[in-house]
Amino acid sequence: MAASLKSFKSLRLEHLGRDFGTLNALKDLTFSIERGEFVALLGPSGCGKSTALNCIAGLLPTTRGSIWLDQTRIDTLGAEDRGFGMVFQNYALFPHMSVRDNIGFGLRMQGVPKIEAGKRIDAAIATVRLQSQIDKLPGQLSGGQQQRVAIARAIVIEPPLVLMDEPLSNLDAKLRLEMRQEIRRIHSGLGSITLYVTHDQDEAMSLADRIVVMRDGEVRQIGTPEDLYLRPATLDVAEFMGFRNRIAGRIIDVTADTVSIDVGGTTIKGQRRAKFNGRDVVAAIRPDDLVAAPSGLAAIVEVCEYRGHSFFGSARGPGGVELFFSSSERLANGDAVTLAADPSRVLVYDGAGA
């Protein structure tokens, strides 16, 4: 069956749900991914992203809904019949097998003839650039090399989908950056779908063509990295995409998409991002966009740290709200400062329930 799934155009989830007792871990997931796309499932721990990946892989049964490759329904198939490649967080390599044998394990399970398997193993080893390590055991490799072995093992079976569950979380910062580039390079050469689970916004934005943001088992927004970075649809998506400042205010005036709001006697302007159900709203601002200015929100600096190219600080603003800001110079604790952001970088959401 798996061989017949290799030529496909899209993966489609329709009203997918998964319950654990009374817990609804996945709620009505509906979206599609086109062949050649790199899509990231992004969200905080417990949001359901790994559960979704495991349901797609066939490692968990679904409670309701369906999963399709084109017109073939696959949620009724066993994991071995889907033929997907899976890269786990902990690599899951066989410690007693060489790099070459680890990579070829899936082909042996599929009964691929030895000559063909050898060619495919050689190609996978070359793809992940491990030609000089083929006879070593996993314990003799670095973390980054082990992860490459896991990726090669996933792609050698020529899967229609490669599923990756937080594959870089065990690596140090430098290796994570290097492996991001490698994963994207490998994906570009495959022509299949890569579905990648992560809680790291930077990782998702640097790798993915589109990002599916999840929270509490639901899809909150789907879009390109640019869409989600610049135009988060809801306040919770904005927060997850780096808008750390949540500033409560009341509407003074609304003109087209521009909103003027009052925050403790100071007027700030921003972009309307939701339907307002009253005068109470919340302005979301990235720390990088909130800077010292001649006029703005009056605040008292509590912390100011050097971050290499600039300073990053926190201050206490109107009503005691904590404000995270950037500065081109060091400010001392206790300094009075006024903070402001370009109105085009301030997003205003309805305040009901915020």
C-alpha positions as CSV (number, residue, x, y, z in Angstrom):
1,M,0.0,0.0,0.0
2,A,2.8,2.5,0.9
3,A,4.2,2.4,-2.6
4,S,0.9,3.6,-4.0
5,L,1.0,6.7,-1.7
6,K,4.3,8.0,-3.0
7,S,2.8,9.9,-6.0
8,F,0.5,12.4,-4.4
9,K,-0.5,16.1,-4.5
10,S,-1.6,16.9,-1.0
11,L,-2.2,15.8,2.6
12,R,-5.6,16.7,4.0
13,L,-6.9,16.7,7.6
14,E,-10.7,16.9,7.9
15,H,-12.3,17.6,11.3
16,L,-9.6,15.5,13.1
17,G,-10.1,14.9,16.8
18,R,-8.3,12.9,19.5
19,D,-9.6,12.3,23.0
20,F,-7.8,10.9,26.0
21,G,-10.7,10.1,28.3
22,T,-12.5,13.3,28.9
23,L,-9.6,15.4,27.6
24,N,-10.0,16.7,24.1
25,A,-6.4,16.8,23.0
26,L,-7.3,17.7,19.4
27,K,-10.4,19.6,18.3
28,D,-11.6,19.7,14.8
29,L,-8.3,20.1,13.0
30,T,-8.9,20.9,9.3
31,F,-6.2,22.0,6.9
32,S,-4.3,20.7,3.9
33,I,-0.6,20.7,2.9
34,E,0.6,20.6,-0.7
35,R,3.4,18.4,-2.0
36,G,6.8,20.2,-1.6
37,E,5.6,22.3,1.3
38,F,7.5,22.6,4.6
39,V,4.9,23.2,7.3
40,A,5.5,23.7,11.0
41,L,3.1,22.9,13.8
42,L,3.8,25.6,16.4
43,G,2.5,26.1,19.9
44,P,3.3,25.8,23.6
45,S,3.7,22.5,25.4
46,G,0.4,20.6,25.7
47,C,-1.3,22.4,22.7
48,G,-1.7,19.1,20.8
49,K,0.9,19.5,18.1
50,S,2.8,16.2,18.8
51,T,-0.5,14.4,19.2
52,A,-1.5,15.6,15.7
53,L,1.8,14.4,14.3
54,N,1.4,11.0,15.9
55,C,-2.1,10.7,14.6
56,I,-0.9,11.5,11.1
57,A,2.0,9.0,11.5
58,G,-0.4,6.3,12.6
59,L,1.2,6.0,16.1
60,L,-2.0,7.1,17.7
61,P,-5.6,6.3,16.6
62,T,-7.9,9.2,15.9
63,T,-11.2,9.6,17.8
64,R,-13.0,11.3,14.9
65,G,-12.4,12.9,11.5
66,S,-10.2,11.6,8.7
67,I,-6.8,12.0,7.1
68,W,-6.3,11.8,3.3
69,L,-3.5,11.7,0.8
70,D,-5.3,12.9,-2.3
71,Q,-8.3,10.6,-2.5
72,T,-6.8,7.8,-0.4
73,R,-8.0,7.8,3.2
74,I,-5.0,6.8,5.4
75,D,-6.2,7.1,9.0
76,T,-7.6,3.6,8.6
77,L,-4.1,2.3,7.6
78,G,-1.5,1.0,10.0
79,A,1.7,3.1,10.5
80,E,3.7,0.6,8.5
81,D,1.3,0.9,5.5
82,R,1.5,4.7,5.4
83,G,5.3,4.6,4.6
84,F,6.1,7.9,6.3
85,G,9.5,8.9,7.6
86,M,9.7,9.9,11.2
87,V,12.4,11.8,13.1
88,F,12.0,11.8,16.8
89,Q,13.3,14.2,19.5
90,N,15.6,11.6,21.0
91,Y,16.8,10.2,17.6
92,A,15.8,6.6,18.5
93,L,18.9,5.1,16.9
94,F,20.0,1.5,17.5
95,P,23.1,1.8,19.7
96,H,24.6,-1.6,18.5
97,M,24.2,-0.8,14.8
98,S,26.6,1.2,12.6
99,V,25.5,4.4,10.9
100,R,25.0,2.5,7.6
101,D,22.9,-0.3,9.3
102,N,20.8,2.3,11.2
103,I,20.0,4.1,8.0
104,G,19.2,0.9,6.1
105,F,16.9,-0.6,8.8
106,G,13.6,0.6,7.3
107,L,14.6,-0.8,3.8
108,R,15.3,-4.2,5.3
109,M,11.9,-4.2,7.0
110,Q,10.4,-3.4,3.6
111,G,12.3,-6.2,1.9
112,V,14.0,-3.9,-0.5
113,P,16.6,-5.9,-2.6
114,K,20.2,-5.5,-1.3
115,I,21.6,-3.8,-4.4
116,E,18.8,-1.2,-4.6
117,A,19.0,-0.7,-0.8
118,G,22.7,-0.1,-1.0
119,K,22.2,2.6,-3.7
120,R,19.5,4.3,-1.6
121,I,21.6,4.1,1.6
122,D,24.6,5.7,-0.2
123,A,22.4,8.5,-1.6
124,A,20.9,9.2,1.9
125,I,24.4,9.2,3.5
126,A,25.6,11.7,0.9
127,T,22.5,13.8,1.4
128,V,23.2,14.3,5.1
129,R,27.0,14.5,4.5
130,L,28.1,11.5,6.7
131,Q,30.2,9.6,4.2
132,S,33.2,9.5,6.6
133,Q,31.1,8.2,9.5
134,I,29.3,5.2,8.0
135,D,31.0,2.5,10.1
136,K,30.7,4.3,13.5
137,L,28.2,3.5,16.2
138,P,25.8,6.2,17.4
139,G,27.7,6.5,20.6
140,Q,30.8,7.6,18.7
141,L,28.9,10.5,17.0
142,S,28.1,14.0,18.1
143,G,24.5,15.1,18.7
144,G,24.3,16.8,15.4
145,Q,25.7,13.7,13.6
146,Q,23.2,11.5,15.3
147,Q,20.4,13.7,14.2
148,R,21.6,13.5,10.6
149,V,21.6,9.7,10.9
150,A,18.0,9.9,12.1
151,I,17.1,12.2,9.2
152,A,18.8,9.9,6.7
153,R,16.9,6.9,8.1
154,A,13.6,8.8,7.6
155,I,14.3,9.8,4.0
156,V,15.9,6.6,2.7
157,I,12.5,4.9,2.4
158,E,11.5,7.7,0.0
159,P,8.4,8.7,2.0
160,P,5.6,10.9,0.8
161,L,5.8,12.7,4.2
162,V,8.7,13.3,6.6
163,L,7.4,14.0,10.1
164,M,9.8,15.6,12.6
165,D,8.9,16.0,16.3
166,E,11.1,18.7,17.9
167,P,14.2,17.1,16.4
168,L,16.6,19.9,17.5
169,S,15.5,20.4,21.1
170,N,18.4,18.3,22.5
171,L,21.1,20.2,20.6
172,D,23.1,23.3,21.7
173,A,22.3,26.7,20.1
174,K,25.1,26.6,17.5
175,L,24.2,23.1,16.4
176,R,20.5,24.0,16.2
177,L,21.3,26.8,13.8
178,E,23.5,24.5,11.6
179,M,20.9,21.8,11.6
180,R,18.1,24.2,10.6
181,Q,20.0,24.9,7.4
182,E,20.6,21.2,6.8
183,I,17.0,20.3,7.3
184,R,15.8,23.0,4.9
185,R,18.4,21.9,2.3
186,I,17.4,18.3,2.6
187,H,13.7,19.1,2.3
188,S,14.3,21.2,-0.8
189,G,15.9,18.1,-2.5
190,L,13.1,15.6,-1.5
191,G,10.0,17.0,-3.2
192,S,7.8,15.6,-0.5
193,I,6.0,17.2,2.5
194,T,7.9,18.0,5.7
195,L,5.7,18.4,8.7
196,Y,7.7,19.8,11.6
197,V,6.6,20.1,15.3
198,T,8.3,22.8,17.4
199,H,7.6,25.3,20.2
200,D,10.3,27.6,19.0
201,Q,9.0,30.6,17.0
202,D,12.4,31.4,15.4
203,E,12.8,27.8,14.3
204,A,9.4,27.7,12.7
205,M,9.9,31.0,10.9
206,S,13.3,30.1,9.6
207,L,12.3,26.7,8.3
208,A,8.6,26.7,7.3
209,D,6.7,27.8,4.2
210,R,3.6,28.0,6.3
211,I,3.0,27.7,10.1
212,V,0.0,26.2,11.8
213,V,-0.3,27.8,15.3
214,M,-2.1,25.6,17.8
215,R,-3.4,26.2,21.3
216,D,-5.5,23.9,23.5
217,G,-5.9,21.3,20.7
218,E,-7.2,23.9,18.2
219,V,-5.8,25.6,15.1
220,R,-5.6,29.3,15.9
221,Q,-4.0,30.6,12.7
222,I,-2.4,29.3,9.5
223,G,-0.1,31.5,7.4
224,T,3.3,32.3,6.1
225,P,6.0,33.3,8.6
226,E,5.5,36.9,7.4
227,D,1.7,36.7,8.0
228,L,2.1,35.5,11.5
229,Y,4.9,37.8,12.4
230,L,3.3,41.0,11.1
231,R,-0.4,40.1,11.2
232,P,-1.3,37.7,14.0
233,A,-5.1,37.3,14.0
234,T,-5.7,36.9,17.7
235,L,-4.0,38.1,20.9
236,D,-2.8,34.7,21.9
237,V,-1.1,34.2,18.5
238,A,0.4,37.6,18.9
239,E,1.8,36.7,22.3
240,F,3.2,33.4,21.0
241,M,4.9,35.2,18.0
242,G,6.8,37.6,20.3
243,F,4.4,40.4,21.3
244,R,5.4,40.4,25.0
245,N,3.8,43.7,25.8
246,R,0.1,43.6,26.6
247,I,-1.2,47.0,27.4
248,A,-4.8,47.5,28.4
249,G,-6.6,50.7,27.3
250,R,-9.9,52.2,26.2
251,I,-10.8,53.3,22.8
252,I,-10.8,57.0,22.1
253,D,-11.3,56.9,18.3
254,V,-11.4,54.4,15.4
255,T,-10.7,55.5,11.9
256,A,-10.7,52.8,9.2
257,D,-8.0,50.4,10.5
258,T,-6.3,52.9,12.9
259,V,-7.2,53.0,16.6
260,S,-6.4,55.6,19.2
261,I,-6.6,54.4,22.8
262,D,-6.1,55.9,26.2
263,V,-3.6,54.2,28.5
264,G,-3.4,55.8,31.9
265,G,-3.9,59.3,30.4
266,T,-1.5,58.8,27.5
267,T,-2.8,58.3,24.0
268,I,-1.2,55.7,21.8
269,K,-2.2,54.7,18.2
270,G,-2.2,51.3,16.6
271,Q,-3.6,49.0,14.0
272,R,-7.0,47.4,14.5
273,R,-6.7,43.6,14.4
274,A,-10.1,42.4,15.6
275,K,-13.8,43.3,16.0
276,F,-14.3,45.4,19.1
277,N,-17.2,44.4,21.4
278,G,-16.8,47.5,23.6
279,R,-14.3,50.2,24.5
280,D,-11.9,48.0,26.4
281,V,-9.0,46.8,24.2
282,V,-5.5,45.4,24.5
283,A,-2.5,46.8,22.5
284,A,0.3,44.2,21.7
285,I,3.8,45.5,21.1
286,R,7.0,43.7,20.5
287,P,9.9,44.6,22.8
288,D,12.1,45.4,19.8
289,D,9.5,48.0,18.7
290,L,9.0,49.8,22.1
291,V,11.8,52.3,22.5
292,A,12.7,55.4,24.4
293,A,11.1,58.5,22.8
294,P,10.4,62.2,23.6
295,S,6.8,61.4,24.4
296,G,4.9,58.2,25.2
297,L,4.2,55.9,28.1
298,A,5.9,57.1,31.3
299,A,7.8,54.3,33.0
300,I,10.5,53.5,35.5
301,V,13.3,51.3,34.4
302,E,13.7,48.1,36.5
303,V,16.3,46.1,34.5
304,C,18.5,47.0,31.5
305,E,20.7,44.2,30.0
306,Y,23.3,44.3,27.2
307,R,22.3,42.0,24.3
308,G,25.3,42.5,22.0
309,H,23.9,45.0,19.4
310,S,21.6,46.8,21.8
311,F,20.1,46.9,25.3
312,F,17.0,45.1,26.4
313,G,15.1,46.2,29.5
314,S,11.9,46.0,31.5
315,A,10.1,49.0,33.1
316,R,7.0,49.6,35.1
317,G,4.5,51.7,33.2
318,P,1.0,53.1,33.8
319,G,-1.0,51.2,36.4
320,G,2.0,49.0,37.2
321,V,2.0,47.2,33.8
322,E,5.4,45.6,33.0
323,L,6.9,46.9,29.7
324,F,9.7,45.2,27.8
325,F,11.7,47.6,25.6
326,S,14.8,48.1,23.5
327,S,17.4,50.8,23.9
328,S,20.5,51.9,22.0
329,E,22.1,52.9,25.3
330,R,22.3,51.5,28.8
331,L,19.7,52.9,31.2
332,A,20.1,52.7,35.0
333,N,17.6,51.0,37.3
334,G,15.2,53.7,38.6
335,D,15.6,55.9,35.5
336,A,12.5,57.6,34.3
337,V,11.8,57.0,30.6
338,T,9.0,57.5,28.1
339,L,8.4,54.6,25.7
340,A,6.7,54.6,22.4
341,A,6.3,52.5,19.2
342,D,5.5,53.3,15.6
343,P,1.7,53.0,15.3
344,S,2.2,50.5,12.4
345,R,3.9,48.2,14.8
346,V,1.2,48.4,17.5
347,L,-1.7,45.8,17.1
348,V,-4.9,46.4,18.9
349,Y,-7.3,43.6,19.9
350,D,-10.6,43.4,21.7
351,G,-10.1,43.4,25.4
352,A,-13.1,41.2,26.4
353,G,-11.8,38.2,28.3
354,A,-8.1,39.3,27.8
